[in-house]
Amino acid sequence: METQFPVAFSGLTISDFAYPIVWWSSEQHANFKFSHRVNKNIFLEWQGEYDTYLIADVFKTPLLTKIYITDRLYLYTGIELEMERDKLQIDLPPPQFKFKNGWGYDIKSNFSLEVEHDLHFNKSVYGAYGTPSLLSLHGKFKF
């Protein structure tokens, strides 16, 4: 769902998505994005992702600057904080601080592909947290 605001808030867009706990799973997933158009090619974005899992709840909040090079191709950079709430007292890692950089391409108005690089600053032995650098490719489908 995406909301456009009146002229007083010109350039501000809010979008969100969530699905609730269902009978076969105790997981819940939700996200939001505030996007402010600074000018024709530059956007400031604040995002939030909240996911519940069996052993932990995870909250990520990146703050990004997105620059469109063409009508469809963009570069972005920013920072992200990721925090977890330990449900089973298994000593999960402390909050993670990351730098994010990447580029994306809007294939259609409702589908884009992104290549992203995360540079992690915390040291940890837990899975992806143990890697100082992570490269990912993902698609985003809006409906």
WOJOQUI-V954498 format. One record per residue. N is the residue number from 1. D_FIRST is the distance of its C-alpha to the first C-alpha in whole Angstrom. Layout:
# WOJOQUI-V954498
N&D_FIRST  N&D_FIRST
This chain:
# WOJOQUI-V954498
1&0  2&4  3&7  4&10  5&13  6&17  7&20  8&21  9&18  10&18  11&17  12&14  13&10  14&8  15&5  16&6  17&7  18&10  19&13  20&16  21&19  22&21  23&25  24&26  25&24  26&24  27&21  28&18  29&15  30&12  31&11  32&10  33&10  34&12  35&13  36&16  37&18  38&22  39&23  40&23  41&23  42&22  43&19  44&19  45&16  46&16  47&14  48&15  49&15  50&17  51&19  52&21  53&24  54&28  55&30  56&27  57&24  58&22  59&20  60&20  61&19  62&20  63&20  64&20  65&22  66&21  67&23  68&23  69&26  70&25  71&22  72&21  73&23  74&22  75&24  76&23  77&25  78&24  79&25  80&23  81&25  82&24  83&26  84&26  85&28  86&31  87&31  88&34  89&36  90&36  91&36  92&33  93&33  94&33  95&29  96&29  97&29  98&28  99&28  100&25  101&26  102&25  103&24  104&21  105&21  106&18  107&20  108&17  109&14  110&12  111&15  112&17  113&20  114&21  115&24  116&24  117&27  118&27  119&31  120&31  121&34  122&34  123&37  124&37  125&38  126&35  127&33  128&31  129&32  130&35  131&34  132&35  133&32  134&30  135&29  136&26  137&24  138&20  139&18  140&14  141&12  142&9  143&8
